[in-house]
Amino acid sequence: MRIFLLALVVATALSGIAASVLDSSYQKQAYQAFSTGGARVGDAGNNLVGKDWPSARH
């Protein structure tokens, strides 16, 4: 029983150390990891496909 409790304490300590290392140095927020410099965000206009698109003709 002592071995099991010791293994439980060691596993808990290792998981805490791993979580603190990952949070401090390796992980990024989603907006930082998936951002690009060429993304244009603004007024997209009325018709995104253009006037020559078949479904745009009425």
N, C-alpha and C positions, 0 to 999 in steps of 0.2 A: 504494500500500500504506500510506503514511503517513496518508492521509486516512481510510482504513478503520480503522486503529488509533486515530486521534484520535476518530473517531465512536464507537468501542467504549468508549473511556475516558470520553467525555462522557455516553454513555448509562448507563454504570455509575454515574457520579457523580450524575446526575439521579435514577436509581432509588433510590440510597441516601438522597438528600435527601428524596425523596417518602415513602419508607418511614419515615423518622424523624419527619417532620411528621405523617403519619397516625397513627403510634403514640402520639405525645405529645399530640395535641389533638382528633382527630376520632373515633377508634374507642373503643367501649365494650365491656366484657365482656357476654356474652349475658345473664347474670343481672341486669345493670343495665339493659340496653336493653329487655328484655321483662318487666319487673316491673310489677305494678300494686298499688295501695294497697288494693284491695277484695278481694283473693284470700283465701279462707278455707282454711286447711290445718289439718286436725285429724281427729277421728273422723267418718268419713262414715256410720257406722251399718251396719246389716245389709242393708237393701234400699234402693238408691238411687232406685228408680222409684216406690215406694209400694205400698200394698196393693191399690189399684184397677187396677194395671197387668195386662193380660191374661195375661202369662206368669207373673205371681206367683201366680195362682190354680192350685191343684192339683186 
